[in-house]
Amino acid sequence: MIDAYELDGSKMQELPEAHDHLKEILGFPDYYGKNLDALFDCLTERAGETMLFITHAELLHPKLQQVLDDAMEHNERLTVLYEYR
């Protein structure tokens, strides 16, 4: 079974709002640090198959996209798909 999540790139243009959106949609724990290192850790430590579908990816903060791509390289069970309009 794959856990699939849709994330809105228009809600991830600024890092503080992006972390709030990610925490809400992905169900990160209360202790989630809301920083790029914590995001990388949460994504690479996911045990099950996970797919993230990013809509409006052209609006995504570039540092956030880099962390998503890096996490996907380190976690073979993580897939990130980007939709550009």
C-alpha positions as CSV (number, residue, x, y, z in Angstrom):
1,M,0.0,0.0,0.0
2,I,1.3,3.5,-0.9
3,D,0.5,6.5,1.1
4,A,-0.2,9.3,-1.4
5,Y,-0.4,13.0,-0.5
6,E,-1.2,16.0,-2.6
7,L,0.6,19.2,-1.7
8,D,0.0,22.7,-3.1
9,G,3.1,24.5,-4.3
10,S,1.2,27.8,-3.9
11,K,1.2,27.2,-0.2
12,M,4.9,26.5,-0.2
13,Q,6.4,29.7,-1.6
14,E,7.6,30.9,1.7
15,L,9.3,28.4,4.1
16,P,7.3,29.1,7.3
17,E,4.0,28.6,5.4
18,A,5.5,25.5,3.6
19,H,6.4,23.8,6.9
20,D,2.9,24.4,8.3
21,H,1.3,23.0,5.1
22,L,3.7,19.9,5.1
23,K,3.0,19.3,8.8
24,E,-0.7,19.4,8.3
25,I,-0.9,17.3,5.2
26,L,1.8,14.7,6.1
27,G,0.9,14.5,9.8
28,F,4.3,15.3,11.1
29,P,4.6,15.0,14.9
30,D,4.2,17.9,17.3
31,Y,7.9,18.1,17.8
32,Y,8.6,18.7,14.1
33,G,11.2,21.5,14.0
34,K,9.8,23.3,11.0
35,N,13.1,23.7,9.3
36,L,14.7,22.0,6.3
37,D,16.8,19.6,8.3
38,A,13.8,18.4,10.2
39,L,11.9,18.0,6.9
40,F,14.7,15.9,5.5
41,D,14.7,13.7,8.6
42,C,11.0,13.2,8.6
43,L,10.9,12.3,4.9
44,T,13.9,10.0,5.0
45,E,12.7,8.1,8.1
46,R,9.3,7.3,6.6
47,A,9.0,3.5,6.7
48,G,6.3,2.9,4.1
49,E,5.9,3.7,0.5
50,T,5.1,7.3,0.2
51,M,4.2,9.4,-2.9
52,L,4.1,13.2,-2.8
53,F,2.3,14.9,-5.6
54,I,3.1,18.6,-5.8
55,T,0.7,20.8,-7.7
56,H,1.7,24.3,-8.8
57,A,5.3,23.1,-8.5
58,E,6.5,26.2,-10.3
59,L,5.7,28.2,-7.2
60,L,7.5,25.9,-4.8
61,H,10.4,27.5,-2.8
62,P,13.6,26.4,-4.5
63,K,15.3,25.3,-1.2
64,L,12.3,23.2,-0.4
65,Q,12.4,21.5,-3.8
66,Q,16.1,20.7,-3.2
67,V,15.3,19.0,0.2
68,L,12.4,17.0,-1.4
69,D,14.7,15.8,-4.2
70,D,17.5,15.0,-1.7
71,A,15.1,13.1,0.5
72,M,13.9,11.1,-2.5
73,E,17.5,10.1,-3.3
74,H,18.1,8.9,0.3
75,N,14.8,7.1,0.7
76,E,14.0,4.6,-2.0
77,R,10.4,4.3,-0.7
78,L,9.7,8.1,-1.3
79,T,8.5,9.4,-4.7
80,V,8.0,13.1,-5.4
81,L,6.1,14.1,-8.5
82,Y,5.9,17.7,-9.7
83,E,3.1,19.2,-11.7
84,Y,4.0,22.4,-13.5
85,R,1.4,24.6,-15.1
